[in-house]
Amino acid sequence: MATIKSSDLDFQNIKNNLKVYLQQQDEFSDYNFEASGLSNVLDVLAYNTHVNGLIANFGLNEAFLNSAQLRSSVISHAETLGYYPKSVTGARANLNISITTSLSSPTTITLPAYSTFTTSIDDVSYSFQTLNNYIGTLDPATGTYTFASSDGDTNIAVVEGTLRTKNFIVGDVNDEQVYVIPDPLMDTSTIVVKVYDSPSAVSYNIYNNVTAVARVNPDSRIYIVRETPNGYFEMIFSDGNVLGTPPVSGNKITVEYLTTSGVAGNGGTVFAADDLFNIGGTDYPLNITTVSNSAGGSDKESITSIKLNAPRAFAAQQRLVTAEDYKALILANYSSTVDDVIAWGGNDNVPPVYGRVYISLKFKDNITDATKQTVKDTIVSSLSENLAIMSIDTIFTDPEFTYLEINTFFNFDPDLSGATVKGIESDVQTAINNYVTTNLNQFSGVFRRSNALAVVDDISPAILNSRMSVKMQKRFTPLTNALQDYTVDFPVIIADPDDVNYRVTSSRFTFAGQTCTLRNKLNSNTIQIISSTGTVIKDNSGSYNASKGTVTITAFQPTAIEGSEIKLSVVPANESTIRPLRNYILNIDQSVSFAQAVIDYQNTETVL
């Protein structure tokens, strides 16, 4: 019995399936569909089937987190996993703020929250604000007030954005009231929720974001902020059964927050106060010194990031047990400053140290050391001490960058392309750089030479074949005024000594009055110092351990180096796959990587 195949989504294929079905019927066995009015009817049927099939396909895709394309669908799936995507985040800067007066009293003054400061970035002015009160203490010897936080820190944090306030009056519990803030640029990390007993009340209770709370009891005052399908934000409070104490009928809810420009606020360097400070009836200017430029501003969390982080956050279940738990919760809470995270147990460390968890943070660009330390301290106090297993210490270790020196050689037939040799070489090198940026430059990023070569081969039909040589490079800065031993660790095994090719080389430096480099002796793991003319200046200056991936340089004291660091390069034992462990990150040294074409006319027809 003939059947209609209607599962195809292509219009023409659907119409052809209908024709095939009808042609199998006796009434239409020799019917000319193309020259008949029935063809128009088939068009309508095929179109209807095509549209319904697409709608069903789209609808089914939106039902799953991995295949959903609409932001509203992705957010909805993430929320079912207990994950709330990040809003736009305002850039942050640290300032030292003081006032110089001729007064001897009062002994302390207060810089109030939401004091505003202005900076210019690319000729556009941006407003930054304090989020807390800061106390200025008088130094009687100088007449200067220096502002500091409650713990004595003089680095005053300011956040880019404009203060907004939204008020709600709580209705009857049966009203099913909705609290929506119609501002898609709200920075949810700056929200302050105050609940007053009545619209005229002066005192209030502070409600806290559920993501910042370790324990919830019946007396807790909690709110949830979620992004709505139209890009606005909704505040959700307890219904009296969960999330502690809810606001009650007649209460006034005040939501204070900053609406921000996100990424555009990064890069502010010079800040000025918008207002003078009044002390005893006299106005004084604020003295401002920038400790760290504005950084960390970001747009709303992308769909790709939500799909990646939501399952991790769900698996963590608000506790720190596995390495993935640490990664998920740190990214969920500190994504405005932290770009990537990796964690491992002390048993996996080299050497093993039990009772510890090691964390390495890759921060976003332009984050100052002071901000980095603040983030680390907050992770320990807010996450580790509340959610981790007891007696497990948190140890931070910096990322170890290993640079790849990638030299690409390819055969190129100019007759198959309008590009020049130099142009195609530039295109190949750009493709390699983009491949590294996309697939590496993060923890657990693995370099696979075959994948990189596939990218090269796909650039143009004129690229007939390609090959690639790969070296690893680490950098160190030696002392020039004292003898010192140096050990440089690489993320993978180094190639064994060879009687033809050198396995260890370096950039140039000055030693014994000559321009020299480091190089291993052929067929040996001994490191030598070689002059630019090839003369051995020092026969034994260390060695390398191929199986451990380490190079040791002993009693080394150059008198000068080329640039700020010495680049030490090695050949990996396996150039096809470089898989870094723990806190190693792979990047590319573009200054020594290149692409070289070989003219090849083998695919060009020749007429004699």
C-alpha positions in Angstrom: 0.0 0.0 0.0 1.4 3.4 -1.0 2.1 5.9 1.8 2.9 9.6 1.9 6.3 10.5 3.2 5.6 13.8 5.0 8.6 14.0 7.4 10.8 16.0 5.0 11.1 19.7 5.8 12.1 20.8 2.3 9.2 22.2 0.3 10.1 20.7 -3.1 10.8 17.3 -1.5 7.4 17.3 0.1 5.7 18.2 -3.2 7.6 15.4 -4.9 6.5 12.9 -2.2 2.9 13.9 -2.8 3.4 13.4 -6.6 4.9 10.0 -6.1 2.0 9.0 -3.9 -0.6 10.1 -6.4 1.2 8.5 -9.3 1.0 5.2 -7.5 -2.8 5.5 -7.6 -4.7 4.0 -10.6 -6.6 7.3 -11.2 -3.3 9.2 -11.8 -1.0 6.6 -13.2 -0.3 8.6 -16.4 -1.3 12.0 -15.2 0.8 15.0 -16.1 1.1 16.9 -12.9 3.2 19.7 -14.2 0.7 20.8 -16.8 -2.4 20.5 -14.6 -4.3 22.6 -12.1 -3.7 19.9 -9.6 -0.1 21.1 -9.4 -1.4 24.3 -7.7 -3.2 22.2 -5.2 0.0 20.2 -4.5 1.8 23.5 -3.9 -0.8 24.5 -1.2 -0.6 21.1 0.4 3.2 21.1 0.3 3.4 24.6 1.7 1.0 23.7 4.5 3.0 20.6 5.4 6.3 22.5 5.1 5.1 25.2 7.5 3.6 22.8 10.0 6.8 20.7 9.9 9.0 23.7 10.6 6.8 24.9 13.5 6.9 21.4 15.0 10.6 21.2 14.6 11.2 24.6 16.1 8.8 23.9 18.9 10.5 20.6 19.7 14.0 22.2 19.6 12.9 24.8 22.1 11.8 22.1 24.5 15.4 21.1 25.3 18.3 23.2 26.7 20.9 22.0 24.3 18.8 22.6 21.1 16.9 25.8 22.2 17.7 28.9 20.2 15.4 31.5 21.7 16.9 33.3 24.8 13.6 33.0 26.6 13.6 29.3 26.2 17.2 28.8 27.3 16.6 31.0 30.4 13.5 29.0 31.3 15.4 25.7 31.0 18.3 27.1 33.1 15.9 28.2 35.8 14.5 24.7 36.1 18.1 23.6 36.9 18.3 26.4 39.6 20.5 28.6 37.5 19.8 32.3 37.0 21.8 33.9 34.1 23.9 37.0 34.6 22.6 40.4 33.8 24.6 43.3 32.3 27.4 44.0 34.7 28.8 47.4 35.4 32.6 48.1 35.2 34.4 48.5 38.5 37.3 50.7 39.5 39.2 51.3 42.8 40.0 54.8 44.0 41.8 56.4 46.9 39.7 59.3 48.1 40.7 62.0 50.6 39.9 65.6 51.6 42.4 68.1 52.8 40.9 70.8 55.1 42.1 73.3 57.7 39.6 72.0 60.3 40.5 70.1 63.4 37.1 68.6 63.9 35.0 66.5 63.4 37.3 63.5 63.7 35.3 61.4 61.2 33.1 62.1 58.2 31.0 59.9 55.9 31.1 59.5 52.2 27.6 58.3 51.5 26.6 55.5 49.2 25.8 56.5 45.6 28.3 59.3 45.6 29.0 59.9 41.9 32.2 60.1 40.0 32.8 60.7 36.3 35.4 59.4 33.8 35.8 59.8 30.1 36.3 56.8 27.8 36.8 57.4 24.1 35.3 60.9 24.6 32.2 59.6 26.2 31.4 60.4 29.8 30.4 57.6 32.2 29.1 57.9 35.7 30.5 55.7 38.5 29.0 55.3 42.0 29.9 54.0 45.4 27.6 51.3 46.7 28.4 51.6 50.4 29.1 54.3 53.0 32.8 55.0 53.7 34.3 56.7 56.8 36.9 59.4 56.5 39.2 59.7 59.5 41.0 62.9 60.2 44.8 63.0 60.5 45.3 66.0 62.8 48.9 66.5 61.6 47.9 67.1 58.0 44.2 68.0 58.2 43.5 65.3 55.8 40.5 62.9 55.9 41.2 59.5 54.2 38.1 57.4 53.4 38.2 53.7 54.1 35.8 50.7 54.4 34.7 49.3 57.8 37.7 46.9 57.7 40.2 49.7 57.0 40.7 49.2 53.3 41.3 52.5 51.6 40.6 51.2 48.1 37.1 52.5 47.4 35.1 50.6 44.9 33.0 52.5 42.4 30.7 50.9 39.8 29.6 52.3 36.5 25.9 53.0 36.2 23.0 55.4 37.1 21.0 54.9 40.2 17.4 53.8 39.7 14.7 53.1 42.3 11.5 51.1 41.8 8.7 51.0 44.4 6.0 48.4 44.9 3.1 48.2 47.4 2.4 44.6 48.4 -1.2 43.6 47.8 -3.4 40.9 49.2 -1.9 37.4 49.0 -4.7 36.3 46.6 -3.7 39.0 44.1 -0.8 36.9 42.9 1.2 40.2 42.5 4.1 40.4 40.0 7.1 42.6 40.7 8.7 43.5 37.3 11.4 46.0 36.8 11.2 47.2 33.1 14.9 47.8 32.7 16.9 45.4 30.5 20.2 47.1 31.5 19.9 46.5 35.2 23.0 45.2 37.0 21.4 42.6 39.3 24.6 42.4 41.4 23.9 46.0 42.6 20.4 45.4 43.8 19.4 46.6 47.3 15.9 45.5 48.4 14.3 47.3 51.3 10.9 46.3 52.7 9.1 48.9 54.8 6.1 48.1 57.0 4.1 50.8 55.3 4.5 53.5 52.6 5.2 56.1 55.3 7.5 54.0 57.5 11.2 55.1 57.9 12.8 51.9 59.2 13.1 48.9 56.8 14.4 45.3 56.6 17.0 44.3 54.0 16.2 41.3 51.8 19.1 39.2 50.3 19.6 37.5 47.0 19.1 33.8 47.3 22.4 33.1 45.5 24.4 34.9 48.2 22.8 32.9 51.1 24.4 29.8 52.5 21.5 28.8 54.8 17.8 29.5 54.7 15.5 29.3 57.8 12.0 30.5 58.5 13.3 34.0 59.5 15.4 34.5 56.4 14.5 37.4 54.2 15.2 36.3 50.6 14.4 37.3 47.1 15.0 35.8 43.7 15.7 38.0 40.6 15.0 36.4 37.2 15.1 37.6 33.6 11.7 37.6 31.9 11.0 36.7 28.3 11.0 40.3 27.2 14.4 41.0 28.7 13.1 42.8 31.9 13.6 41.5 35.4 11.2 40.1 37.9 11.5 40.0 41.7 10.2 36.9 43.5 9.7 36.7 47.2 8.7 33.9 49.6 5.1 32.7 49.5 5.3 32.0 53.3 6.2 28.3 52.8 9.8 28.6 51.4 12.5 31.3 51.2 11.8 32.4 54.7 9.7 35.4 55.7 7.7 37.1 52.9 6.6 40.8 52.6 3.0 41.1 53.8 0.0 43.1 52.5 0.5 46.8 52.9 4.4 46.7 52.9 6.3 48.9 50.6 9.1 47.3 48.6 11.9 49.6 47.4 14.4 48.2 44.9 17.5 50.3 44.3 19.9 49.3 41.6 22.3 50.6 38.9 21.4 50.6 35.2 24.7 50.2 33.4 26.5 50.4 30.1 28.3 47.1 30.5 31.4 46.6 28.4 31.5 50.3 27.3 32.5 51.3 30.9 35.8 49.4 30.8 39.0 51.4 30.5 38.3 54.5 32.7 41.6 55.9 34.0 41.0 59.4 35.5 38.0 60.0 37.8 36.5 63.3 39.1 33.9 63.8 41.8 30.6 65.2 40.6 30.0 67.2 43.8 32.0 69.0 46.4 32.0 67.7 50.0 30.6 69.9 52.7 32.2 70.0 56.1 31.0 72.5 58.7 29.3 74.6 56.0 32.4 74.8 53.8 32.7 72.9 50.5 35.9 71.0 49.8 37.0 69.1 46.6 37.7 65.4 46.8 41.3 64.3 46.1 41.1 61.2 43.9 43.8 58.8 42.9 43.0 55.9 40.6 44.2 52.6 42.1 42.8 50.4 39.3 41.2 51.4 36.0 37.6 50.4 35.4 37.3 46.8 34.2 35.0 43.8 34.5 32.0 45.4 32.7 30.2 42.8 30.6 27.0 42.3 28.6 24.2 39.9 29.5 25.4 36.3 29.8 25.3 34.7 26.3 23.1 31.8 25.3 26.2 29.6 24.8 27.5 30.5 28.3 24.1 29.7 29.8 24.0 26.3 28.1 27.4 25.5 29.5 27.0 26.8 33.0 23.5 25.8 33.9 24.1 22.0 34.0 27.3 22.5 35.9 25.5 24.6 38.5 22.8 22.0 38.8 25.4 19.3 39.3 27.1 21.3 42.1 23.8 21.6 44.1 25.2 24.5 46.1 28.0 22.4 47.7 31.7 22.0 47.0 32.7 18.4 46.8 34.1 17.7 43.3 36.5 19.9 41.2 33.6 20.6 38.9 31.6 22.0 41.8 34.2 24.6 42.4 34.3 25.6 38.8 30.5 25.8 38.5 30.0 27.9 41.6 32.9 30.3 41.0 31.8 31.0 37.4 28.2 31.4 38.6 29.2 34.0 41.2 32.3 35.8 39.8 31.8 35.7 36.0 32.2 39.5 35.9 35.9 39.3 36.7 36.8 35.6 36.2 37.0 34.3 32.7 37.8 30.6 33.4 38.4 28.3 36.4 40.0 25.0 37.0 40.3 23.1 40.3 42.0 19.8 41.3 42.5 17.9 44.5 45.7 17.8 46.4 46.1 14.1 45.5 46.4 15.1 41.8 48.9 17.9 42.5 52.6 17.6 41.8 53.8 16.8 44.4 50.7 15.4 46.1 49.5 17.5 49.1 46.5 15.9 50.8 43.8 17.9 52.6 43.8 20.7 50.0 42.0 21.8 46.9 43.9 23.8 44.4 42.1 26.5 42.3 43.5 28.5 39.4 41.6 31.5 38.1 42.0 33.1 34.7 40.9 36.7 35.1 39.5 38.9 32.4 41.7 41.6 30.9 42.6 44.7 32.9 41.7 43.2 36.3 44.1 44.7 38.9 46.1 42.6 41.4 44.1 44.2 44.2 40.8 43.1 42.6 42.1 39.6 42.0 43.1 39.2 45.6 39.6 40.5 46.7 37.9 37.9 44.5 40.1 35.1 46.0 39.4 36.3 49.6 35.7 36.4 48.8 35.7 32.9 47.3 37.2 31.6 50.5 34.9 33.5 52.9 31.7 33.1 50.9 32.0 29.8 49.2 34.7 27.5 50.7 34.0 28.2 54.4 30.2 27.7 53.9 29.9 25.0 51.2 33.2 23.0 51.2 34.0 19.9 53.2 35.6 20.6 56.6 39.4 20.4 56.9 39.9 21.0 53.2 42.0 24.1 52.6 41.7 26.2 49.5 44.9 27.1 47.8 45.1 29.5 44.8 47.7 29.1 42.1 48.3 31.3 39.1 47.7 30.1 35.6 50.9 28.8 33.8 50.9 30.0 30.2 52.7 27.9 27.6 53.0 29.5 24.2 53.0 27.5 21.0 55.4 28.2 18.1 53.4 27.0 15.1 55.1 27.0 11.7 52.7 26.0 8.9 53.9 24.9 5.4 51.5 24.3 2.5 51.4 23.7 -1.2 49.6 26.5 -3.1 48.4 26.5 -6.7 47.9 30.2 -7.8 45.9 29.2 -10.8 43.1 27.9 -8.5 42.8 31.2 -6.7 42.9 34.9 -7.2 45.0 35.4 -4.1 48.7 36.2 -4.0 51.2 34.1 -2.2 51.6 36.7 0.5 47.9 37.1 0.8 47.2 33.4 1.2 50.1 33.1 3.8 48.5 35.9 5.8 45.1 34.2 5.6 46.5 30.9 6.8 48.3 32.6 9.7 45.2 34.5 10.7 43.2 31.2 10.6 45.7 29.6 12.9 45.6 32.5 15.3 41.8 32.4 15.4 41.9 28.6 15.9 44.1 29.1 19.0 41.9 31.9 20.3 38.7 29.9 19.9 39.9 26.5 21.0 42.8 27.2 23.4 43.7 30.1 25.7 41.7 28.5 28.5 42.1 25.7 31.0 41.7 22.2 29.5 42.2 23.5 26.0 43.8 20.8 23.9 45.9 21.5 20.8 45.3 18.9 18.1 47.4 19.4 15.0 45.0 17.5 12.7 42.2 19.9 13.6 44.3 23.0 13.0 45.5 21.6 9.6 41.8 20.9 8.7 41.2 24.6 9.2 44.1 25.5 6.9 42.9 23.1 4.2 39.4 24.6 4.2 40.6 28.1 3.6 40.9 27.7 -0.2 40.8 25.0 -2.9 44.1 26.4 -4.0 45.7 25.0 -0.8 46.6 21.4 -1.9 48.1 20.0 1.3 49.7 21.3 4.5 51.9 20.3 7.3 52.9 21.9 10.6 55.8 21.9 13.1 55.1 22.8 16.7 57.2 23.8 19.6 56.3 24.7 23.2 57.6 27.9 24.8 57.9 29.1 28.4 59.3 32.4 29.6 61.3 33.5 32.6 63.2 36.6 33.7 66.7 35.8 35.0 68.8 37.9 37.4 71.6 39.8 35.8 73.4 40.6 39.0 73.7 37.1 40.6 74.2 33.4 39.8 70.9 31.6 39.9 69.4 28.2 39.1 66.1 28.1 37.1 63.7 25.2 36.6 61.1 25.6 33.8 58.2 23.2 33.7 56.3 22.3 30.5 52.8 20.8 30.4 53.8 17.6 28.5 56.7 15.3 27.8 59.6 16.7 25.8 61.1 14.9 22.8 64.2 12.7 23.6 67.7 13.9 22.4 68.4 13.5 18.7 71.7 13.5 16.8 70.3 15.8 14.1 67.7 18.1 15.6 68.0 20.3 18.7 65.2 19.8 21.3 65.8 22.8 23.5 66.6 26.4 22.2 66.1 29.9 23.5 65.9 33.6 22.6 69.1 35.7 22.7 70.9 37.2 25.7 74.3 38.6 26.5 76.8 36.3 28.2 80.5 36.8 28.7 80.3 39.8 26.4 78.8 37.9 23.5 75.3 37.4 22.1 74.3 33.9 23.0 71.4 31.4 23.2 70.7 28.2 25.2 70.7 24.9 23.3 71.0 21.2 24.1 74.0 19.2 22.9 73.1 16.9 20.0 72.2 13.4 21.2 72.3 14.7 24.8 70.1 16.3 27.4 72.9 18.7 28.5 72.2 22.4 28.0 75.0 24.5 26.5 75.4 28.3 26.0 76.2 29.0 22.4 77.4 32.2 20.8 75.8 33.7 17.7 78.8 32.3 15.7 78.2 28.8 16.9 81.0 28.7 19.5 80.3 26.8 22.7 80.7 29.4 25.5 79.7 27.1 28.4 79.6 23.4 27.8 77.4 22.4 30.8 74.8 25.0 31.8 72.1 22.5 32.9 70.0 19.7 31.5 66.4 18.7 30.6 64.3 15.8 31.8 62.3 14.6 28.8 59.8 12.4 30.8 59.1 15.1 33.4 58.9 17.9 30.9 61.4 20.1 32.8 64.4 22.1 31.8 66.9 23.1 34.5 69.5 25.8 34.0 72.2 26.1 36.6 74.5 28.9 37.7 73.1 31.2 35.1 73.9 34.9 35.1 73.5 36.8 31.8 74.5 40.4 31.7 71.6 41.4 29.6 68.6 39.9 27.8 66.7 40.6 24.6 63.4 42.0 25.6 62.0 41.6 29.1 62.2 37.7 29.2 64.1 34.8 27.9 61.9 32.6 25.7 62.8 28.9 26.2 61.5 26.6 23.5 61.3 22.8 23.4 60.0 20.2 21.0 57.2 18.1 22.5 57.4 14.3 22.2 54.0 14.3 20.4 53.5 17.4 18.2 50.1 16.1 17.1 48.5 16.4 20.5 49.4 18.8 23.4 47.0 18.2 26.3 47.8 20.5 29.3 46.9 19.4 32.8 45.9 21.4 35.9 46.6 25.1 35.6 48.4 25.2 32.3 47.0 27.3 29.5 48.0 27.1 25.8 48.3 30.2 23.7 50.3 31.2 20.6 53.4 33.3 20.2 52.5 35.2 17.0 55.9 36.9 16.8 57.7 33.6 15.9 54.9 31.7 14.3 54.5 31.9 10.5 52.9 30.3 7.4 54.9 29.6 4.3 53.6 28.6 0.9 55.2 26.4 -1.7 54.1 27.1 -5.3 52.6 23.9 -6.8 51.0 23.7 -10.3 50.3 20.0 -10.1 46.5 20.4 -10.5 46.8 22.8 -13.5 46.2 21.3 -17.0 49.0 22.0 -19.5 48.4 22.3 -23.2 51.3 21.3 -25.5 
